[in-house]
Amino acid sequence: MDKVIVITGASSGIGAELAWQAAEKGARLVLAARRKAELEAVAARCGPDALAVVTDATRRADMERLRDAALARFGRIDVWVNNAGRGITRSVAELTDADLEAMWRDNVNSALYGMQAVLPHFQARDAGQVVNVSSTLGRLPIVPHRSAYSAAKHALNALSACLRQELRETHPGITVTVVMPGVVATPFGDNALGGGPDSRALPGAQRVEDAAEIILDVIEHPRPEVYTQESTQAQVERYYRDVDAFERGGT
């Protein structure tokens, strides 16, 4: 895989697994996260060419610094994966202003800063791929206690689609991909605002290796959207065909 790939949220979970799988295929990696020790451990496993850049994805300046570090090291960026994000365990009735701000900052602003940081480089080459890791809840708002997270991922999906359509007219060589995992066996639940169940203990949780493999495939074979579980698209179609019936249990 002759690609330079930037991955945010790379210190654990999907980001770390994606880094390992991409490294095995020969990709050159720039890995970003806030936790220095964990990030450097992932980079070390990926080989001597992997670059670890301690980054707070919710800070625009950090994302621009990440871009500059990647270009200084490798001379180009081929794929930018916005994987950093955070969940929440809070009903709509309980949401505070701070909750909403956190969900937008961690799940929407972080991805927007990444897109805007790398876009001029991609436009100059008319080449490149943005991969935004969203969620099935960005299509199926059916887990009430993930309320604001679901709303934020809906927003991320919309921003991704709008950018994709804009670029299709001016820079057709640039691809914007949305990846929508369901429940994946990662520490996602532990890290959610308000706590919550450990995703690794939930029945039916997808193996992180399988989710990362789907993302790697969409990097090798770019397309606009992909679910990491085959059954999800059928669920989405049923949901929008009859929302009331779906919500009442006709799943």
C-alpha positions as CSV (number, residue, x, y, z in Angstrom):
1,M,0.0,0.0,0.0
2,D,1.9,3.0,-1.3
3,K,0.0,5.6,0.8
4,V,0.8,8.1,3.5
5,I,-2.1,7.9,6.0
6,V,-2.8,10.2,8.9
7,I,-5.0,8.7,11.6
8,T,-6.4,10.6,14.6
9,G,-7.6,8.9,17.7
10,A,-4.8,6.3,17.0
11,S,-3.8,5.5,20.6
12,S,-6.4,2.7,21.0
13,G,-9.5,1.1,19.6
14,I,-10.3,1.3,15.9
15,G,-7.5,3.9,15.3
16,A,-4.8,1.7,16.7
17,E,-6.0,-1.4,15.0
18,L,-6.3,0.4,11.6
19,A,-2.7,1.6,12.0
20,W,-1.4,-1.9,12.7
21,Q,-3.3,-3.3,9.7
22,A,-2.2,-0.5,7.4
23,A,1.4,-0.9,8.5
24,E,1.4,-4.6,7.6
25,K,0.4,-3.6,4.1
26,G,3.3,-1.1,3.8
27,A,1.5,2.2,4.4
28,R,3.5,5.0,5.9
29,L,1.7,6.3,8.9
30,V,1.3,9.5,10.9
31,L,-0.5,8.7,14.1
32,A,-2.2,11.3,16.3
33,A,-3.8,11.2,19.8
34,R,-3.5,13.1,23.1
35,R,-2.0,10.2,25.2
36,K,1.7,10.3,24.4
37,A,2.8,6.9,25.9
38,E,0.0,5.0,24.4
39,L,0.4,6.7,21.0
40,E,4.1,6.0,20.9
41,A,3.5,2.3,21.8
42,V,1.2,2.0,18.8
43,A,3.7,3.8,16.5
44,A,6.5,1.5,17.7
45,R,4.4,-1.6,16.8
46,C,3.8,-0.1,13.4
47,G,7.5,0.1,12.6
48,P,10.3,2.6,12.5
49,D,8.7,4.8,9.7
50,A,5.5,5.5,11.7
51,L,5.4,9.0,13.1
52,A,3.7,9.7,16.4
53,V,2.4,13.3,16.8
54,V,0.8,14.2,20.1
55,T,-2.3,16.0,19.0
56,D,-5.6,17.3,20.5
57,A,-7.9,16.9,17.6
58,T,-10.3,19.5,19.1
59,R,-7.7,22.2,18.6
60,R,-7.5,23.6,15.1
61,A,-3.8,24.6,15.6
62,D,-2.9,21.1,16.6
63,M,-4.5,19.6,13.5
64,E,-2.6,22.1,11.3
65,R,0.6,21.1,13.1
66,L,-0.2,17.5,12.5
67,R,-0.6,18.2,8.8
68,D,2.7,20.0,8.7
69,A,4.5,17.2,10.5
70,A,3.2,14.7,8.0
71,L,4.3,16.8,5.0
72,A,7.7,17.5,6.6
73,R,8.2,13.7,7.1
74,F,6.8,12.2,4.0
75,G,6.2,15.1,1.5
76,R,2.6,14.3,0.9
77,I,-0.6,13.0,2.5
78,D,-2.8,10.5,0.6
79,V,-5.4,9.7,3.2
80,W,-6.6,11.6,6.3
81,V,-8.7,9.5,8.7
82,N,-10.7,11.5,11.2
83,N,-11.3,8.9,13.9
84,A,-11.1,10.8,17.1
85,G,-14.4,11.0,19.0
86,R,-16.3,10.5,22.2
87,G,-19.6,9.2,23.3
88,I,-22.1,10.2,26.0
89,T,-24.6,8.5,28.2
90,R,-27.3,11.1,28.8
91,S,-31.0,11.3,27.9
92,V,-32.3,14.3,26.0
93,A,-34.1,15.6,29.1
94,E,-30.8,15.6,31.0
95,L,-28.5,17.2,28.4
96,T,-26.7,20.4,29.5
97,D,-25.1,23.1,27.4
98,A,-21.7,21.6,28.3
99,D,-22.8,18.2,27.1
100,L,-23.8,19.5,23.7
101,E,-20.6,21.6,23.4
102,A,-18.5,18.5,24.3
103,M,-20.2,16.3,21.7
104,W,-19.8,18.9,18.9
105,R,-16.2,19.7,19.9
106,D,-15.2,16.0,20.1
107,N,-17.1,14.6,17.1
108,V,-17.8,17.4,14.7
109,N,-15.2,20.2,15.3
110,S,-12.4,17.7,15.4
111,A,-13.3,16.2,12.0
112,L,-13.9,19.6,10.5
113,Y,-10.5,20.8,11.6
114,G,-9.0,17.8,10.0
115,M,-10.8,18.3,6.7
116,Q,-10.0,21.9,6.6
117,A,-6.3,21.3,7.5
118,V,-5.7,18.8,4.7
119,L,-8.0,20.1,2.0
120,P,-5.6,22.7,0.5
121,H,-3.0,20.0,0.1
122,F,-5.5,17.6,-1.6
123,Q,-6.8,20.4,-3.8
124,A,-3.3,21.3,-5.0
125,R,-2.8,17.7,-6.1
126,D,-6.5,17.0,-7.0
127,A,-5.9,13.8,-5.2
128,G,-6.5,12.4,-1.7
129,Q,-9.1,10.8,0.5
130,V,-10.8,12.0,3.7
131,V,-12.2,9.2,5.8
132,N,-14.6,10.3,8.5
133,V,-15.4,7.7,11.1
134,S,-19.0,8.3,12.1
135,S,-21.4,5.8,13.6
136,T,-24.5,3.8,12.8
137,L,-26.2,6.2,15.2
138,G,-25.5,8.9,12.6
139,R,-28.2,7.1,10.5
140,L,-30.2,5.3,13.2
141,P,-31.0,7.5,16.3
142,I,-32.3,4.5,18.2
143,V,-30.2,4.6,21.4
144,P,-31.8,7.3,23.5
145,H,-28.9,7.6,26.1
146,R,-26.5,8.3,23.2
147,S,-28.7,11.3,22.3
148,A,-26.2,14.1,21.7
149,Y,-23.6,11.7,20.3
150,S,-26.1,10.5,17.7
151,A,-27.0,14.1,16.8
152,A,-23.3,15.0,16.4
153,K,-22.7,12.0,14.1
154,H,-25.7,13.0,12.0
155,A,-24.1,16.4,11.6
156,L,-20.7,14.8,10.7
157,N,-22.5,12.8,8.0
158,A,-24.1,15.9,6.6
159,L,-20.8,17.9,6.5
160,S,-19.1,14.9,4.8
161,A,-21.8,14.7,2.1
162,C,-21.8,18.4,1.5
163,L,-18.0,18.4,1.1
164,R,-18.1,15.4,-1.2
165,Q,-20.6,17.1,-3.5
166,E,-18.7,20.4,-3.6
167,L,-15.5,18.6,-4.5
168,R,-17.1,16.4,-7.2
169,E,-17.6,19.6,-9.2
170,T,-14.1,21.2,-8.7
171,H,-11.7,18.4,-7.6
172,P,-13.0,15.0,-8.7
173,G,-9.8,13.3,-7.7
174,I,-10.6,13.8,-4.0
175,T,-12.8,11.3,-2.2
176,V,-14.8,11.8,1.0
177,T,-15.8,8.6,2.7
178,V,-18.0,8.1,5.8
179,V,-17.5,4.9,7.8
180,M,-20.3,3.9,10.1
181,P,-19.4,1.3,12.7
182,G,-22.0,-0.2,15.1
183,V,-21.0,-1.4,18.5
184,V,-17.3,-2.3,18.4
185,A,-15.4,-4.1,21.1
186,T,-13.3,-1.1,22.2
187,P,-13.1,1.1,25.3
188,F,-15.7,3.5,23.8
189,G,-18.2,2.9,26.5
190,D,-15.7,3.5,29.3
191,N,-14.7,6.8,27.9
192,A,-18.2,8.2,27.3
193,L,-19.3,11.3,29.2
194,G,-21.5,10.1,32.1
195,G,-19.9,6.6,32.0
196,G,-21.7,3.7,30.5
197,P,-21.4,0.0,29.7
198,D,-18.1,-1.3,28.4
199,S,-18.6,-1.8,24.7
200,R,-16.3,-4.9,24.9
201,A,-18.9,-6.6,27.1
202,L,-22.0,-5.9,25.0
203,P,-23.5,-8.9,23.2
204,G,-22.9,-8.8,19.4
205,A,-20.1,-6.2,19.6
206,Q,-18.0,-6.4,16.4
207,R,-14.4,-7.3,16.7
208,V,-12.2,-4.3,16.4
209,E,-10.1,-6.2,13.9
210,D,-13.1,-6.6,11.6
211,A,-14.1,-3.0,11.8
212,A,-10.6,-1.8,11.0
213,E,-10.4,-4.2,8.1
214,I,-13.5,-2.6,6.5
215,I,-11.9,0.8,6.8
216,L,-8.7,-0.4,5.3
217,D,-10.7,-1.9,2.4
218,V,-12.5,1.5,1.8
219,I,-9.1,3.1,1.6
220,E,-7.9,0.6,-1.0
221,H,-11.2,0.8,-2.8
222,P,-12.7,4.3,-2.1
223,R,-16.4,4.8,-2.0
224,P,-18.7,7.4,-0.4
225,E,-20.1,5.4,2.5
226,V,-19.7,2.1,4.2
227,Y,-21.1,0.3,7.2
228,T,-18.7,-2.0,9.1
229,Q,-21.5,-4.5,9.6
230,E,-23.4,-5.9,6.6
231,S,-26.8,-6.0,8.3
232,T,-26.8,-2.3,9.1
233,Q,-27.8,-1.0,5.7
234,A,-31.0,-3.1,5.7
235,Q,-31.8,-1.7,9.1
236,V,-31.4,1.8,7.9
237,E,-33.7,1.2,4.9
238,R,-36.4,-0.3,7.2
239,Y,-36.0,2.6,9.6
240,Y,-36.6,5.3,7.0
241,R,-39.4,3.3,5.3
242,D,-41.5,3.4,8.5
243,V,-39.9,5.2,11.4
244,D,-42.9,4.5,13.7
245,A,-42.9,0.8,13.1
246,F,-39.2,0.5,13.6
247,E,-39.2,2.4,16.8
248,R,-42.1,0.3,18.1
249,G,-40.1,-2.8,17.7
250,G,-40.5,-3.9,14.1
251,T,-36.8,-4.2,13.5
